Amino acid sequence: MTVKTLRTSHNHKVTYSVFGKGTPLVFIHGVGMQAQVWQPQIEFFCKKYQVIAVNMAGHNGSDALSPGAMLSDFVAWFDDFFDALGLTKAVVIGHSMGALIAQGFAIFHPEKVVCVALLSVVYCRDGHSKKRVIDRSKALGRNQKTIDSTLARWFGDTVGEHPIKQQVKQYLLCGDEAGYATAYRAFAHGDRTYVHTWESVTCPVLLITGEDDFNSTPEMSKKLATMIDNATVKIIASQRHMINLTVPDVVNACLNNWLNAQGKNT
């Protein structure tokens, strides 16, 4: 994957990759990952779209934000990146923390969003789940125990998932620890950031999550969809968090059918 670099108006270095031509699709990954995690989607969609996969702030060469950065700061960072690319309007697709950034962007910059897809999004965690994720954010460390715990939440134990799990493990091991910590804290506190502003979203929204995702539960996607006039929910059976990698054909079909329904196929 060829990596490009740009500087935003706030002098943040951002790394990203671009493939294909057509309507822009901008992909934002989750905490601890990198743009390459979208490879199955890049290969599928670059045949008829311009696919842009960005490395989130603090990940794979993109400058980190300040340690106290919260979700709104990541949304502002993405807006700067969007403008630095010279884009005026795009389809925005995010996974996990990337989905939180995508939703904030859709809320505050609706004129720049054609439609938005949220994969494995979190929304209004219950008290117990909220405490667990905040506790994890306070005790972050890149060691075998914490990484194994993360992988256990993100994956099942089928033989087919083992190579993908090892790939994701390498992303977690090689990432910038400070950048990861900043993003994870913003993620831990970001599930209710826009709870009172979703009603303003008028563009089409697609929500996809795994049936067995403990953290980005089907109930969260269904509840969030009730806040949006033009929402579609897809629950993928027997899957956990990393659906874009574990069942890429299913995810790609969901995205493609939804984009075609919006008339965004050229």
C-alpha positions in Angstrom: 0.0 0.0 0.0 1.5 3.3 -1.1 1.3 5.9 1.7 1.0 9.6 1.0 1.6 12.5 3.4 0.1 15.9 3.7 0.0 18.8 6.2 -3.3 20.2 7.4 -4.0 23.9 8.1 -3.0 23.2 11.7 0.3 21.7 10.6 -0.6 18.1 11.5 1.1 15.5 9.4 -1.4 13.0 8.1 -0.6 9.8 6.3 -3.2 8.2 3.9 -3.6 6.2 0.7 -5.7 6.8 -2.4 -6.9 4.4 -5.0 -9.2 4.6 -8.0 -11.5 7.3 -9.4 -15.0 8.4 -9.0 -17.1 9.5 -6.0 -14.8 9.7 -3.0 -15.2 7.1 -0.2 -13.2 8.1 2.9 -12.5 5.3 5.3 -11.5 5.9 9.0 -10.2 2.9 11.1 -10.5 2.3 14.8 -8.1 2.7 17.7 -4.8 0.8 17.3 -5.4 0.0 13.7 -4.1 1.6 10.5 -5.4 2.4 7.0 -4.3 -1.1 5.7 -7.1 -2.7 7.8 -9.4 -1.6 5.0 -7.6 -3.6 2.3 -10.6 -5.9 1.5 -12.8 -2.8 1.1 -10.1 -0.9 -0.9 -9.7 -3.8 -3.4 -13.5 -4.1 -3.9 -14.5 -0.4 -4.1 -11.5 1.1 -6.0 -12.9 -0.3 -9.2 -15.7 2.3 -9.3 -14.9 4.8 -6.6 -12.0 7.0 -5.4 -11.1 5.2 -2.1 -9.2 7.2 0.5 -8.0 5.4 3.6 -6.6 7.7 6.3 -4.4 6.8 9.3 -6.0 8.3 12.3 -4.1 10.9 14.4 -1.4 9.1 16.4 -1.4 6.0 14.1 1.0 4.8 11.4 2.8 8.1 10.8 0.0 10.5 11.4 0.9 13.1 14.1 -0.8 12.5 17.4 -3.1 15.0 19.0 -2.4 16.4 22.5 -2.9 13.8 25.3 -6.1 15.5 26.5 -7.8 15.4 23.1 -11.4 14.2 23.1 -13.7 13.0 20.3 -14.5 16.6 19.2 -10.8 17.2 18.6 -10.6 14.1 16.4 -13.6 15.3 14.4 -11.9 18.7 13.9 -8.7 16.9 12.9 -10.6 14.9 10.3 -12.2 18.0 9.0 -8.8 19.6 8.5 -7.6 16.5 6.7 -10.7 16.5 4.5 -10.1 20.1 3.5 -6.4 19.6 2.9 -7.3 16.9 0.4 -9.3 19.4 -1.5 -12.5 17.4 -1.1 -15.9 19.2 -1.1 -18.2 16.2 -0.5 -17.7 12.5 0.1 -19.1 9.3 1.5 -17.6 8.7 4.9 -17.2 5.2 6.4 -15.8 4.6 9.9 -15.2 1.6 12.1 -15.4 1.8 15.9 -13.6 5.0 16.9 -13.6 5.8 13.2 -17.4 5.5 13.3 -17.5 8.0 16.2 -15.4 10.5 14.1 -17.6 9.9 11.1 -20.8 10.6 13.0 -19.4 13.8 14.5 -18.3 14.9 11.0 -21.8 14.2 9.6 -23.4 16.2 12.4 -21.2 19.3 12.2 -20.3 19.3 8.5 -23.4 18.0 6.8 -22.6 19.9 3.6 -19.5 17.8 3.1 -21.2 14.4 3.6 -23.1 12.5 0.9 -23.9 9.7 3.3 -22.2 7.9 6.2 -21.7 4.3 7.2 -20.9 3.4 10.8 -19.4 -0.1 11.4 -19.2 -1.5 14.9 -20.3 1.9 16.4 -20.7 2.4 20.2 -23.7 4.4 21.5 -24.7 5.2 25.1 -22.9 2.3 26.9 -24.7 1.1 30.0 -23.1 1.8 33.4 -21.2 -1.4 33.7 -19.8 -1.3 30.1 -18.9 2.4 30.6 -16.9 1.7 33.7 -15.0 -1.2 32.1 -14.0 0.8 29.0 -12.9 3.8 31.2 -11.0 1.5 33.5 -9.2 0.1 30.4 -8.4 3.6 29.2 -6.7 4.4 32.6 -4.6 1.2 32.6 -3.4 1.1 29.0 -0.2 -0.7 28.2 1.1 -2.5 25.2 1.8 -5.9 26.7 0.7 -9.4 26.0 -2.0 -9.5 28.6 -3.8 -6.4 27.4 -3.4 -7.2 23.7 -4.7 -10.8 24.2 -7.7 -9.3 26.1 -8.4 -6.9 23.3 -8.2 -9.7 20.7 -10.6 -11.9 22.7 -13.2 -9.1 22.6 -12.7 -8.5 18.9 -12.6 -12.0 17.6 -14.2 -15.4 17.9 -12.2 -18.6 18.1 -12.8 -20.1 14.6 -9.8 -21.4 12.7 -10.5 -19.1 9.8 -10.1 -16.0 12.1 -6.6 -17.0 13.4 -4.5 -15.4 10.6 -6.6 -12.2 10.8 -6.2 -12.1 14.5 -2.4 -12.3 14.1 -2.5 -9.5 11.6 -4.5 -7.3 13.9 -2.1 -8.2 16.8 0.8 -6.9 14.8 -1.0 -3.6 14.2 -1.6 -3.3 18.0 2.1 -4.2 18.8 3.7 -1.8 16.3 1.6 1.3 16.9 2.6 4.5 18.7 1.7 3.9 22.4 1.0 7.6 23.3 -1.1 8.0 20.2 -3.0 4.9 21.0 -3.7 6.0 24.6 -5.0 9.4 23.5 -7.3 7.9 20.9 -8.5 5.2 23.3 -9.4 7.7 26.0 -11.4 9.8 23.5 -13.1 6.6 22.4 -13.9 5.6 26.0 -15.6 8.9 26.7 -17.1 9.5 23.2 -20.2 7.2 23.3 -22.5 10.0 24.5 -20.8 13.0 23.0 -23.5 13.5 20.2 -26.5 11.9 21.9 -28.6 15.1 21.7 -27.5 16.2 18.2 -28.2 13.1 16.0 -31.7 14.4 15.1 -30.0 17.0 12.9 -28.6 14.4 10.6 -30.5 14.2 7.3 -28.2 12.2 5.1 -28.6 8.5 4.7 -26.9 6.4 7.4 -25.9 2.8 7.4 -25.1 0.9 10.6 -23.4 -2.5 10.5 -22.3 -4.5 13.5 -21.8 -8.1 14.6 -24.4 -10.1 16.4 -21.9 -11.2 19.0 -20.0 -7.9 19.4 -19.8 -7.3 23.1 -18.8 -3.7 22.9 -20.6 -2.4 19.8 -23.7 -4.3 20.3 -26.7 -4.7 17.9 -28.8 -2.9 20.5 -26.6 0.2 20.2 -27.0 0.3 16.4 -30.7 -0.2 16.6 -31.1 2.5 19.3 -29.0 4.9 17.3 -31.0 4.3 14.2 -34.2 5.4 16.0 -32.6 8.9 16.3 -32.1 9.2 12.5 -34.8 9.7 9.8 -32.9 7.8 7.0 -31.1 4.9 8.7 -30.5 1.3 7.7 -29.3 -1.3 10.2 -27.5 -4.6 9.2 -26.6 -7.1 11.9 -24.2 -9.8 10.8 -24.8 -13.2 12.4 -22.1 -14.8 14.6 -19.6 -12.0 14.3 -17.7 -9.8 16.7 -15.9 -6.5 16.3 -13.6 -6.8 13.2 -16.3 -7.5 10.7 -14.5 -5.6 7.8 -11.8 -8.3 8.1 -13.5 -11.4 9.2 -16.5 -11.3 6.8 -15.3 -8.7 4.1 -17.6 -10.1 1.4 -20.6 -9.6 3.6 -19.6 -6.1 4.7 -18.7 -5.1 1.1 -22.1 -6.4 -0.2 -23.9 -4.4 2.5 -22.0 -1.3 1.7 -22.3 -1.7 -2.1 -26.1 -2.4 -2.0 -26.6 0.6 0.2 -24.5 2.9 -1.9 -26.3 1.7 -5.0 -29.6 2.5 -3.3 -28.4 6.1 -2.8 -27.4 6.3 -6.5 -23.7 6.5 -5.5 -22.3 4.0 -7.9 -20.3 6.1 -10.3 
